[in-house]
Amino acid sequence: MTVPVDNPESVSPQAKSNPVGNGFTARLGVALRRVPQRRSIQLFVVALLVLPAIISGIYMWTMWDPELYLKDVPVAVSTDDAGGTSDGKFENLGQQILDDMTSSGELQFHKVSSAEAVKGIKETRYAFALIIPRDFTKKIYSVTDSHPQKPRISVYFNDFNGTLGPAVATSVIAQAQKEIAATIGEGYAKGVLLGLNQLGDGLKDASVGGKQLKDGTKQLKDGTSQLANGINQVADGVGQLKNGSGQLHAGTTQLSDGTGQLVTGTKELGSGATQIRDGVGGIITPLLAQLEPLSKNVAALMPAVDALALNSDATIRAAATQLKSLLNELNTEAPNSTIGQLAQLRNGTVELARQLNDPKAEYLSGVLSLNTGAKQLNEGAKQLDDGLGELHKGMPDLKNGAAALKKGSRDLDTGASQLSSGLSDGSAQAPHIDDVPASANMFAAPMNVSIDNLQPSQKVINNDRSHKEIDRGAGPVIVVLGAFLLSILMWMVLSPSRGNNNYASALKRAAMPTLRGARLGALGGIIFGLLLTSYGALIGWNPHNWASMLPIVMLVGVTAAVSTQLFVVVFGRVYGSIISFVFFMYQIFAFGGIFPLGTTPPAFRPFRDIAPMTYAHRALLRTHLSLYDNMFWISILALVIMSMAAIVIGVAMRYLLAQADRVDELNVASRGRTPIAGGTV
């Protein structure tokens, strides 16, 4: 909104001399001025750029795996192998390996000459180079020589192409070794088939063993003949045994049935014995109860009877004798008395009933055990009969097998004779290996790999890989990363527009402060570049021509300064600094100075061709080699265009904002309002 003014004449002369009304540029300027001021848009821009950058940084730091992108890594392969002769046949294993590697599709192999491979590494066209030397095949076939030599393959890479090259080199070398191992193994196998150290002695021992085998096979042949005859006899015996087992099974079946009948009869006897016991008990027990009082008086009557027996009267004595006999029959203490025999009869019927009915009684338990044993015996006889039946059925197959064994032993005897003869001939032709440890080592580790980093970014101190220092290969990366990072920090402190803007022309009011800021930033970028270059020289970076390198370094510094200035001009100091840092992060992933060619995820690769750091890095590397090819001039042109475009866009942005301010001033003047700097309130 606007506020009243005391003097409408207070409108600036620039506004009076340059009326704009509501033209397109003025409306565009008003819209652009509002964009950075809206917090929702600011938060959206930050979320759109910062969050992906944080996620990307975490991913590249913790989960980056170069093996996922090996098929995109350009690898130059070359062979200088002159070939070699094995068993009268010429072969070139190096060329064979090269053909297999380039047709496998496992890596992005490029078949070139050895000179081109090394040159391509220096010129950043390849990430790695693998070169097979001239004597490669010859050394492979030396595995059985007196002094075998292990072949060597050379691998080259260059930290100028990415300081993480050593991390990728391990994966590339492992994949290349996998491709090479099969061919080398075949070469070694051919050499081994032409001679093994202990083959001669082993064949001699085998020849002796073959003779012993021949003697043994003769004995085996005789034994198999006897075995065949014995099996025929066994077959007859098995038939007889089968007949006997059938009879045995029939007998045990009868025995089992008989014991079953015995158990049944015993149960019936038990039932009858119970009835007898009950009948006898029902008669004798009451009778004994009646006679028992008389039995107790027998002892009292006996003295009187004995006295009568002494009477002089014969008739009385005879009666006393008969009475005494009758009293003895009633005496329960006399075992042969009538009462005693009745008691024995009663007790006997009770015991008989128990023996025939109680399973725990000796008789009935014995009968039951006999029946159980007879059943088990019958079951065992049945199993024996069944088993002998199966054996009897299998005897024809056994007889046939014995006959086949007899024939096989004859064939074995014939083969043993041929083996003995062949081993004798082979032992005479077997070669000998003199240096067994060296040949064995060639099998354990088929080849040596020499790794040469043409421009290492780190060097190991005192052979301690845990102690490293920055080396010359990090020089260009330090200049590029440092120039852009320091420029971001510089615009966090300095204003991107400097000086007054009291010019009649709106274009001048937009251009002059921006150009003055760009001039100051360019000076700072040049200083940053030169300081970083000095540090690179201290760690060993040494381009071919420093006179050519220094202008390029200054151009890189200028590009870094003005390109980062643009973000601050467009988005303001806070959000512009954040966005420029996010863009800086994406450039790190894509520009090729950290991650080698082809090893960055596809999402980051589009930034490579729009990132100023990409062309800055290429320009530095080309100048380092004094290689002023098309890539060099394209990189220089890209840096210049990007620098000029950043300035032009910055001026245009300020021009549009100035147009918006002029609209505010004219609107204020027409309504009697006082303009506030940067717009009306």
C-alpha positions in Angstrom: 0.0 0.0 0.0 1.0 3.8 -0.1 1.1 6.6 2.4 0.3 10.3 1.7 3.1 12.8 1.0 3.3 16.5 1.8 4.9 17.4 -1.6 4.1 15.6 -4.8 7.1 17.3 -6.4 9.3 15.0 -4.3 9.1 12.4 -7.1 12.7 11.7 -8.3 13.8 13.3 -11.5 14.7 9.8 -12.9 11.1 8.8 -12.5 9.9 12.0 -14.2 12.2 11.6 -17.1 11.5 7.9 -17.6 7.8 7.3 -17.3 6.8 3.6 -17.8 3.2 3.3 -16.9 2.1 -0.3 -16.6 4.3 -1.9 -19.4 5.3 -5.5 -19.6 8.7 -5.1 -18.1 7.3 -3.1 -15.2 4.8 -5.8 -14.4 7.4 -8.5 -14.8 9.7 -6.6 -12.4 6.9 -6.3 -9.8 6.3 -10.0 -10.0 10.0 -10.9 -9.7 10.3 -8.5 -6.7 7.6 -10.3 -4.9 8.9 -13.8 -5.5 11.9 -13.7 -3.2 9.8 -11.8 -0.6 7.2 -14.6 -0.2 8.1 -16.9 2.5 6.1 -19.8 1.0 8.1 -19.5 -2.2 11.4 -19.2 -0.3 10.6 -22.3 1.7 9.5 -24.1 -1.5 12.8 -23.2 -3.3 14.8 -24.3 -0.3 12.9 -27.6 0.0 13.2 -28.2 -3.7 17.0 -27.7 -3.8 18.3 -28.2 -0.3 16.6 -31.4 0.7 17.6 -33.3 -2.4 21.1 -32.0 -2.0 21.3 -33.3 1.6 19.8 -36.7 0.6 22.2 -36.9 -2.3 25.2 -36.0 -0.2 24.3 -38.7 2.4 23.8 -41.2 -0.4 27.1 -40.4 -2.1 28.9 -40.5 1.2 27.5 -43.7 2.7 26.1 -45.8 -0.2 28.1 -44.9 -3.3 29.2 -48.2 -4.9 31.3 -47.9 -8.0 30.6 -51.5 -9.0 27.0 -50.5 -9.8 28.3 -48.3 -12.7 31.3 -50.3 -14.0 29.5 -50.8 -17.4 29.6 -47.0 -17.8 33.3 -46.6 -17.0 35.4 -46.2 -20.1 38.4 -48.5 -20.0 41.1 -48.5 -22.6 42.6 -52.0 -23.3 45.7 -52.7 -25.4 48.0 -55.5 -26.1 51.6 -55.5 -27.3 51.8 -59.4 -27.0 54.0 -61.0 -29.6 52.5 -64.4 -29.0 54.3 -67.7 -28.3 54.6 -71.4 -29.4 53.3 -74.3 -27.4 53.6 -77.9 -28.6 54.5 -76.6 -32.0 51.4 -74.4 -32.3 51.6 -70.5 -32.3 49.1 -68.7 -30.2 48.6 -65.1 -29.1 46.9 -65.2 -25.7 47.1 -61.4 -25.3 45.0 -60.8 -28.4 42.6 -63.5 -27.4 42.1 -61.9 -24.0 41.5 -58.5 -25.7 38.9 -60.0 -28.0 37.1 -61.8 -25.1 37.1 -58.6 -22.9 35.7 -56.3 -25.6 33.0 -58.8 -26.5 31.9 -59.6 -23.0 30.0 -56.4 -22.3 31.0 -56.5 -18.6 32.9 -53.2 -18.8 33.0 -50.4 -21.4 36.2 -51.6 -23.0 37.9 -49.7 -25.8 40.5 -51.6 -27.9 43.3 -49.2 -28.7 47.1 -49.1 -29.0 49.2 -48.9 -25.8 50.3 -45.4 -26.7 46.7 -44.3 -27.3 45.6 -45.9 -24.0 48.2 -43.9 -21.9 47.4 -40.8 -23.9 43.7 -41.2 -23.4 44.2 -41.5 -19.6 46.2 -38.3 -19.6 43.6 -36.5 -21.7 40.7 -37.7 -19.5 39.1 -39.7 -22.4 39.4 -42.9 -20.4 39.1 -43.6 -16.7 41.5 -46.5 -16.7 43.9 -48.2 -19.1 44.9 -51.9 -19.2 48.0 -52.9 -21.2 49.2 -56.4 -21.9 53.0 -56.5 -22.5 54.9 -58.0 -25.4 56.1 -61.2 -23.6 52.7 -62.1 -22.0 52.1 -65.4 -23.9 55.7 -66.5 -23.7 55.7 -66.1 -19.9 52.4 -68.0 -19.5 53.9 -71.0 -21.4 57.0 -70.9 -19.2 55.1 -72.5 -16.4 56.8 -75.9 -16.9 60.2 -74.4 -17.8 63.3 -74.6 -15.6 62.8 -70.9 -14.6 59.1 -70.0 -15.1 58.2 -66.3 -15.2 54.9 -64.9 -14.1 53.2 -62.6 -16.7 52.5 -59.0 -15.8 49.6 -56.6 -16.8 49.9 -52.9 -16.4 47.0 -50.8 -15.2 47.0 -47.0 -15.5 44.7 -44.4 -14.1 44.9 -40.7 -13.3 43.5 -38.8 -10.3 43.0 -35.8 -12.6 40.0 -37.8 -13.8 38.6 -38.2 -10.3 40.3 -38.3 -6.9 38.3 -41.4 -6.0 39.9 -43.3 -8.8 41.8 -45.7 -6.5 38.4 -46.8 -5.0 37.1 -47.6 -8.4 40.4 -49.1 -9.6 40.0 -52.1 -7.2 36.6 -53.0 -8.8 37.8 -52.4 -12.4 41.0 -54.5 -11.8 38.9 -57.3 -10.2 36.5 -57.4 -13.2 39.4 -57.3 -15.6 41.2 -60.1 -13.8 37.9 -62.2 -14.0 38.0 -61.7 -17.7 41.7 -62.6 -18.0 41.7 -65.5 -15.6 39.9 -67.9 -17.9 42.4 -67.4 -20.7 45.4 -67.6 -18.5 44.1 -70.7 -16.9 43.7 -72.3 -20.3 47.3 -71.4 -21.1 48.5 -72.8 -17.9 46.5 -75.9 -18.4 48.2 -76.5 -21.8 51.6 -76.0 -20.2 50.7 -78.4 -17.4 49.4 -81.0 -19.8 52.7 -80.9 -21.6 54.6 -81.7 -18.3 54.1 -82.0 -14.6 56.9 -82.5 -12.2 56.0 -85.8 -10.7 54.2 -87.3 -13.6 57.1 -89.5 -14.6 57.5 -91.1 -11.2 53.8 -91.4 -10.8 53.3 -93.2 -14.1 56.1 -95.6 -13.2 54.4 -96.4 -9.9 51.1 -96.7 -11.7 52.7 -99.1 -14.2 53.8 -101.3 -11.3 50.4 -101.0 -9.8 48.9 -101.9 -13.1 50.9 -105.2 -13.1 49.7 -105.9 -9.6 46.2 -105.1 -10.7 46.5 -107.6 -13.5 47.5 -110.3 -11.1 44.6 -109.3 -8.8 42.1 -109.5 -11.6 43.2 -113.1 -12.4 42.5 -114.0 -8.8 39.2 -112.0 -9.0 38.3 -114.0 -12.1 38.9 -117.3 -10.3 37.0 -116.0 -7.3 34.0 -115.0 -9.3 33.8 -118.4 -10.9 33.8 -120.0 -7.5 31.2 -117.4 -6.4 29.0 -118.3 -9.3 29.1 -122.0 -8.4 28.6 -121.3 -4.7 25.6 -119.1 -5.5 24.0 -122.0 -7.5 24.5 -124.3 -4.5 23.1 -121.6 -2.2 20.0 -121.3 -4.5 19.3 -125.0 -4.1 19.8 -124.8 -0.3 17.5 -121.8 -0.1 14.8 -123.8 -1.9 15.1 -126.6 0.6 15.2 -124.1 3.5 12.0 -122.5 2.1 10.2 -125.9 2.2 11.3 -126.5 5.8 10.3 -123.1 6.9 6.8 -123.7 5.4 6.5 -126.9 7.4 7.8 -125.1 10.5 5.2 -122.4 10.0 2.4 -125.1 9.7 3.6 -126.8 12.9 3.8 -123.6 14.9 0.3 -122.7 13.6 -1.0 -126.0 15.0 0.9 -125.4 18.2 -0.6 -122.0 18.5 -4.1 -123.3 17.8 -3.6 -126.1 20.4 -2.5 -123.8 23.1 -5.5 -121.6 22.3 -7.7 -124.6 22.7 -5.9 -125.4 26.0 -6.7 -121.9 27.2 -10.3 -122.3 26.3 -10.5 -125.8 28.0 -8.8 -124.4 31.0 -11.4 -121.7 31.2 -14.2 -124.3 31.0 -12.5 -126.5 33.7 -12.2 -123.4 35.8 -15.9 -122.8 35.5 -16.6 -126.4 36.5 -14.1 -126.3 39.4 -15.9 -123.2 40.6 -19.2 -125.0 40.6 -17.7 -128.0 42.4 -16.0 -125.7 44.9 -19.4 -124.0 45.5 -21.2 -127.3 45.8 -18.7 -129.0 48.1 -18.5 -125.9 50.2 -22.3 -125.7 50.4 -22.4 -129.3 51.8 -19.2 -129.7 53.8 -19.0 -126.4 55.4 -22.4 -126.6 57.2 -21.6 -130.2 58.1 -18.3 -129.3 59.6 -19.9 -126.5 61.5 -22.3 -129.1 63.1 -19.6 -131.6 63.8 -17.1 -129.1 65.2 -18.8 -129.0 68.8 -18.6 -132.8 68.9 -15.0 -132.7 67.9 -14.2 -130.5 70.8 -15.8 -133.0 73.3 -13.8 -135.9 71.8 -10.8 -135.2 74.1 -13.1 -135.2 77.2 -14.7 -138.5 76.3 -11.5 -140.3 75.4 -10.4 -141.1 79.1 -13.8 -142.6 79.8 -13.6 -144.7 76.7 -10.1 -145.8 77.6 -11.4 -146.9 81.1 -14.2 -148.9 79.5 -11.7 -150.6 77.3 -10.1 -152.0 80.5 -13.4 -153.6 81.7 -13.3 -157.2 82.3 -16.5 -157.7 80.3 -15.6 -158.5 76.8 -18.8 -157.0 75.4 -18.1 -153.7 77.1 -14.5 -153.7 75.9 -15.7 -154.3 72.3 -18.2 -151.5 72.6 -15.5 -149.2 74.0 -13.2 -150.1 71.0 -15.9 -149.2 68.5 -16.8 -146.0 70.4 -13.1 -144.9 70.4 -12.9 -145.5 66.7 -16.0 -143.4 66.2 -14.6 -140.7 68.3 -11.3 -140.7 66.3 -13.3 -140.1 63.1 -14.7 -137.0 64.8 -11.3 -135.7 65.9 -10.3 -132.7 63.7 -6.7 -133.0 64.8 -6.4 -136.4 63.2 -5.5 -135.9 59.5 -7.1 -139.3 58.4 -10.3 -138.7 60.3 -13.5 -138.2 58.4 -13.8 -134.6 59.5 -10.1 -133.9 58.4 -10.7 -135.5 55.0 -13.8 -133.5 54.5 -11.8 -130.3 55.3 -9.1 -131.4 52.8 -11.8 -132.0 50.2 -13.2 -128.6 50.7 -9.8 -126.9 50.6 -8.8 -128.9 47.5 -11.8 -127.8 45.5 -11.0 -124.2 46.5 -7.4 -124.5 45.3 -8.4 -126.3 42.1 -10.8 -123.4 41.3 -8.1 -120.8 41.9 -5.5 -122.6 39.8 -8.0 -122.8 36.9 -9.4 -119.3 37.2 -6.8 -116.9 38.7 -4.4 -115.6 35.9 -1.8 -115.2 38.7 -2.0 -118.8 39.7 0.8 -121.1 38.6 -1.2 -123.4 36.4 -3.3 -120.8 34.5 -0.4 -118.3 34.2 1.7 -121.1 32.7 -1.0 -122.0 30.2 -1.4 -118.3 29.2 2.4 -117.9 28.8 2.5 -121.1 26.7 -0.2 -119.7 24.5 1.5 -116.4 24.1 4.8 -118.0 23.3 3.2 -120.3 20.8 1.7 -117.3 19.0 5.1 -115.5 18.9 6.8 -118.6 17.7 4.1 -118.9 14.9 4.6 -115.2 13.9 8.4 -115.7 13.8 8.0 -118.8 11.7 5.8 -116.9 9.4 8.3 -114.0 9.0 11.1 -116.6 8.5 9.0 -118.3 5.8 8.2 -115.0 4.1 11.8 -113.9 4.2 13.0 -117.1 2.8 10.4 -116.8 0.1 11.8 -113.3 -0.9 15.3 -114.7 -0.8 14.2 -117.6 -3.0 12.6 -115.2 -5.5 15.8 -113.1 -5.6 18.2 -116.0 -6.2 17.7 -115.9 -10.0 18.8 -112.3 -10.0 21.7 -113.1 -7.8 22.7 -115.9 -10.1 22.5 -113.5 -13.1 24.6 -110.9 -11.2 27.2 -113.5 -10.4 27.4 -114.4 -14.1 27.8 -110.7 -15.0 30.4 -110.3 -12.4 32.3 -113.2 -13.8 32.2 -111.7 -17.3 33.2 -108.2 -15.9 36.2 -109.7 -14.1 37.4 -111.1 -17.4 37.0 -107.7 -19.0 38.8 -106.1 -16.1 41.7 -108.5 -16.5 41.9 -107.5 -20.2 41.8 -103.8 -19.3 44.4 -104.2 -16.6 46.8 -105.7 -19.1 46.2 -102.7 -21.5 46.6 -100.2 -18.5 49.9 -101.8 -17.5 51.2 -101.5 -21.1 49.9 -97.9 -21.5 51.4 -96.7 -18.2 54.7 -98.2 -19.1 54.7 -96.2 -22.4 53.5 -93.0 -20.7 56.1 -93.1 -18.0 58.9 -93.1 -20.6 57.5 -89.9 -22.2 56.7 -87.8 -19.0 58.6 -84.5 -18.6 60.0 -83.0 -15.5 59.6 -79.6 -13.8 62.7 -78.2 -12.1 61.4 -75.2 -10.1 58.3 -76.6 -8.4 57.8 -73.6 -6.0 57.9 -71.1 -8.9 55.5 -73.0 -11.1 53.2 -73.6 -8.1 53.2 -69.9 -7.4 52.1 -69.2 -11.0 49.1 -71.4 -10.4 48.2 -69.8 -7.1 48.6 -66.2 -8.5 48.3 -66.4 -12.3 49.7 -62.9 -13.0 51.1 -59.8 -11.5 49.3 -56.4 -11.8 51.3 -53.3 -11.8 49.2 -50.2 -11.0 50.4 -46.8 -12.0 48.6 -43.6 -11.0 49.9 -41.0 -13.3 48.8 -38.1 -11.1 48.1 -39.3 -7.6 46.1 -37.1 -5.4 47.5 -38.7 -2.3 50.8 -40.3 -1.4 51.6 -43.0 1.2 54.1 -42.0 3.9 56.7 -44.6 4.9 54.7 -47.5 3.3 52.0 -46.9 5.9 48.7 -46.8 4.1 47.0 -45.3 7.1 49.3 -42.3 6.8 48.7 -40.3 3.6 49.4 -36.8 2.4 47.9 -34.7 -0.4 49.9 -35.0 -3.6 50.2 -33.2 -6.9 47.1 -34.9 -8.5 44.8 -32.9 -6.2 46.1 -29.5 -7.6 43.4 -28.8 -10.3 40.6 -30.1 -8.0 41.7 -27.9 -5.2 41.7 -24.8 -7.5 38.2 -25.6 -8.8 36.6 -26.6 -5.5 38.3 -23.8 -3.6 37.5 -21.0 -6.0 33.8 -21.8 -6.1 33.5 -22.5 -2.4 35.4 -19.3 -1.4 33.3 -17.3 -3.8 30.1 -18.6 -2.1 31.6 -17.5 1.3 32.6 -14.1 -0.2 29.1 -13.3 -1.3 27.8 -14.2 2.1 29.8 -11.3 3.4 29.9 -8.8 0.5 27.0 -7.1 -1.2 26.6 -8.2 -4.9 25.7 -4.6 -5.9 28.0 -1.7 -5.0 28.0 2.1 -5.3 25.2 4.6 -5.9 22.5 4.3 -8.5 21.7 7.9 -9.1 21.6 7.6 -12.9 18.9 9.0 -15.2 18.9 5.7 -17.2 17.1 2.8 -15.6 19.6 0.5 -17.4 22.5 2.2 -15.9 20.9 2.2 -12.5 20.6 -1.6 -12.9 24.0 -2.3 -14.6 26.5 -0.1 -12.9 26.1 -1.5 -9.3 26.0 -5.0 -10.6 29.1 -4.5 -12.7 30.9 -2.9 -9.8 30.0 -5.9 -7.6 31.1 -8.3 -10.4 34.4 -6.4 -10.8 35.0 -6.7 -7.1 34.0 -10.4 -7.1 36.2 -11.1 -10.1 39.1 -9.6 -8.3 38.4 -11.8 -5.3 38.0 -14.8 -7.5 41.4 -14.1 -9.2 43.0 -13.8 -5.8 41.4 -17.1 -4.6 42.5 -18.9 -7.8 46.1 -17.7 -7.5 46.3 -18.5 -3.8 44.9 -22.0 -4.4 47.3 -22.5 -7.3 50.2 -21.6 -5.1 49.1 -24.2 -2.6 48.8 -26.7 -5.5 52.4 -25.9 -6.5 53.6 -26.5 -2.9 52.1 -30.1 -3.0 53.8 -30.9 -6.3 51.4 -29.8 -9.0 53.6 -28.8 -12.0 51.9 -27.9 -15.3 53.9 -27.9 -18.5 53.6 -24.2 -18.8 52.8 -21.9 -15.8 52.6 -18.9 -18.1 49.6 -20.5 -19.8 48.1 -21.9 -16.7 47.9 -18.7 -14.7 45.4 -16.9 -17.1 43.2 -19.9 -17.0 43.3 -20.0 -13.2 42.2 -16.4 -13.2 39.4 -17.1 -15.6 38.2 -19.9 -13.4 38.3 -17.5 -10.4 36.3 -14.9 -12.3 33.7 -17.5 -13.4 33.3 -18.8 -9.9 32.8 -15.3 -8.5 30.3 -14.0 -11.1 28.3 -17.2 -11.3 27.8 -17.4 -7.6 27.1 -13.6 -7.5 24.1 -14.3 -9.8 22.3 -16.4 -7.2 22.7 -13.7 -4.5 21.4 -11.0 -7.0 18.4 -13.0 -7.9 17.4 -14.6 -4.6 19.0 -12.4 -2.0 22.0 -12.9 0.3 20.6 -15.6 2.5 18.6 -17.8 0.1 21.0 -17.0 -2.8 23.9 -18.3 -0.7 22.0 -21.5 0.2 21.0 -22.1 -3.4 24.5 -21.5 -4.7 25.9 -23.9 -2.2 23.3 -26.6 -3.2 24.3 -26.1 -6.8 28.0 -26.4 -5.7 27.2 -29.8 -4.2 25.5 -31.0 -7.3 28.5 -29.9 -9.3 30.9 -31.9 -7.0 29.0 -35.1 -7.9 29.0 -34.4 -11.6 32.0 -32.3 -12.8 34.5 -35.3 -12.9 37.1 -34.1 -10.5 36.0 -36.3 -7.6 34.0 -39.2 -9.0 35.6 -40.8 -12.1 33.9 -40.9 -15.4 30.8 -43.0 -15.5 30.6 -43.7 -11.7 28.1 -41.1 -10.7 24.4 -42.1 -10.5 22.4 -41.2 -13.6 20.4 -38.5 -11.7 23.5 -36.3 -11.3 24.9 -36.7 -14.9 22.8 -33.9 -16.4 24.6 -31.4 -14.2 27.9 -32.2 -15.8 27.1 -30.3 -19.0 25.6 -27.2 -17.3 28.1 -27.0 -14.4 30.8 -24.2 -14.6 33.0 -26.5 -12.5 33.0 -29.1 -15.3 34.5 -26.6 -17.9 36.8 -25.1 -15.3 38.2 -28.5 -14.6 38.6 -29.5 -18.2 40.3 -26.2 -19.0 42.8 -26.7 -16.2 43.6 -30.2 -17.3 44.0 -29.3 -20.9 46.3 -26.4 -20.0 48.3 -28.7 -17.7 49.1 -30.8 -20.7 49.5 -27.9 -23.0 46.8 -29.6 -25.1 44.9 -26.9 -26.8 42.3 -29.0 -28.7 38.6 -28.6 -29.3 37.8 -29.5 -25.7 40.1 -26.8 -24.4 38.6 -24.0 -26.5 35.0 -25.2 -25.9 35.8 -25.1 -22.1 37.2 -21.6 -22.3 34.3 -20.4 -24.4 31.8 -22.0 -22.0 33.5 -20.2 -19.0 33.4 -16.9 -20.8 29.8 -17.3 -21.9 28.7 -18.4 -18.4 30.5 -15.5 -16.8 28.9 -13.0 -19.2 25.5 -14.6 -19.0 25.6 -14.4 -15.2 26.4 -10.7 -15.4 23.7 -10.1 -18.1 21.1 -12.0 -16.1 22.0 -10.1 -12.9 21.7 -6.7 -14.7 18.5 -7.8 -16.3 17.1 -8.8 -12.9 18.1 -5.5 -11.3 16.7 -3.6 -14.4 13.3 -5.3 -14.0 13.3 -4.6 -10.2 14.2 -0.9 -11.0 11.3 -0.7 -13.4 9.0 -2.0 -10.6 10.4 0.7 -8.3 9.7 3.4 -11.0 6.1 2.2 -11.2 5.8 2.6 -7.5 7.3 6.2 -7.6 4.9 7.3 -10.4 1.9 5.7 -8.7 2.9 7.5 -5.5 3.3 10.8 -7.3 -0.1 10.5 -8.9 -1.8 9.8 -5.5 0.3 12.1 -3.3 2.1 9.2 -1.6 5.7 9.0 -0.4 7.7 6.1 -1.9 9.8 3.9 0.3 13.1 2.6 -0.9 12.7 -0.7 -2.6 9.0 -0.2 -3.1 6.0 1.4 -1.4 4.6 0.5 1.9 
